[in-house]
């Protein structure tokens, strides 16, 4: 979509690319669409620099390699959900540039419906500079660019002239609180489950918190939410205590805290309990970029398919483990569908 000459807010471009295997001649599909997952999120062009170590303040280090690729939390999550077998649509924004065209092509090839992706001639596709060390750990700097076009108005505008439905709406906070609030409202209006990946942490509306089922954060982000509410973090730190405190303070229907190599904790489960899910073991870690996004996307796909929260966390752990074996934010693989439910009995109930 192009920005209008009169400076009005850009509208969704219905002529933008569609999933390659859809019948684009079928107007009924275009105007009345059902998805397993709708992702509201960011798209970035990633510039990845390999380094022996990250530079300190005022220091210059020499990179050992550089690569370019498609990223952004929204795109990564949508791709992960699609690779997990879900019918996925992405609501995002891109510049009308080469990087934007590359994103559309890659998303489409992975089975992501891009009819709700905004195209602008006045904003460049957002960029992310990523440094990756030998152990696979990364540090990221993002310039928003076209991502700023995904406003609350744009999110809710998808309902103006299309009959859409979804089982899950997945939002992530790289777009800011207002877009997350609008995504939650979108989920409420169409009767979908709302999942929020709140990293980096933004202060969403209380009504948005109350719809989260679950909110997905890492350990540091969980602490940030608690501290921002004026509460104290449990000391010594226990992940289950942290999860209980997070759920109580946020009022989310359920929470998931990812713990890196220590797995994750989620709750409350069907019986009100909190459980630990062990991390899937990985012998060689190549690049952790996008692993958290893969986790969120795979979890959303599993929930859309009828999985319990426990099963979704296991599926997500397997997908995230698979993703770190490849360089870049979007690995070209998907875990077997059965992997997500094979280890449910190994959860530790707490």
GIQUI-V36251 format. One record per helix or strand of 2 or more residues. SS is the DSSP state (H for helix, E for strand). FROM is the first residue (numbers start at 1). TO is the last residue. If there is no record, write none. Layout:
{{SS FROM TO} {SS FROM TO}}
//
This chain:
{{H 27 31} {E 32 40} {E 44 50} {E 65 71} {H 73 83} {E 88 95} {H 98 109} {E 112 120} {E 126 132} {E 138 143} {H 145 149} {H 152 157} {E 163 172} {H 173 175} {H 177 190} {E 193 197} {H 206 211} {E 212 218} {H 219 228} {H 239 250} {E 254 258} {H 260 262} {E 264 267} {E 275 277} {H 291 304} {H 309 323} {H 337 340} {H 344 346} {E 348 349}}
//
